[in-house]
């Protein structure tokens, strides 16, 4: 059986930096309030004239491919995780394929929000283990700023999220004990409405899905029950990390680096305390980028690689929790 190794990391974030001070100008909030509750100091917003989910994904992908010593033509399959595709349909995976100048290869979109990248990594791992593909591009990308209400009504959501893209190249290897050791995927749809965008939906609109009155309301914007999400997240994060460790006969002391989904710095710090990890064992960049949903883990991985924090034989743990509710983890031996 083949094993899946990550041979390249890449990311792209838009040039426009939006600070907490910038948000203070358009809504009743403050830098101190935002940092206390989320840890975020700034985030990136896309440029509507130049940035799309597909071309941000392509920039991150080219960086990952170059690091892996590959050309776009070496990619056999694309998996793109996003909840903010460029079009309602088709998915942005095929648009990324077009951006990279590729023909005919398969492209799959995954819509599992904050857990989307780990879900995508798990799918890619299964394809590689079976021998169906040997080189897969796995991407997480989001443009969320255009979904946010930049006013008092939307502030609890809009201060949190940002835009960006991250990518990894997954390749087949015969080396045992290296690469993705296991992935663990979960969901609980009972809590779907605690973090969601209601419209435009198909089942509740018998005649016109995009009614003008709907477009004027708040149901097309993201809704989050922050307290419920936080309470579930801290439990599920810890559970799914321990599940991955137990499945591989490892302990929390074996973790070289934990890269959690960048949802909230308070969650990351809580995990660090629960697992008795040092500061340098948990990677966080939410301070700079906010919550970039499916893009957050691959952006963090790429930056950790650039900073020299990823070492051969290191045990790397990825974990995520988000809308659905969905949660997931991956344990990787570099």
ABEGO torsion letter per residue (X at the ends): XBBBBBABBBBBBBABBBBAAAAAAABBBBAAAAAAAAGBABBBBBBAAABBAAAAAAAAAAAAAAAAGBBAAABABBBBBBABBABAOBBAAAAAAAAAGBBGBBBBBBBAEAAAAAAAAAAAAAAAAAGABABBBBBBBBBAAAABBBBAAAAAAAAABBBEBBBBBBBBBABBGBEBABBBBBBBAAAAAABBBAOBBAAABAABABBAAAAABAAABBBBBAAAAAAAAAAAAAAAAAAAAAAAGBBAAABABBBBBBABAAAAAAAAAAAGBBAAABBBAAAAAEBAEAAAAAAAAAAAAAAGABBBGBBBBBBBBBBOBBBBBBBBBX
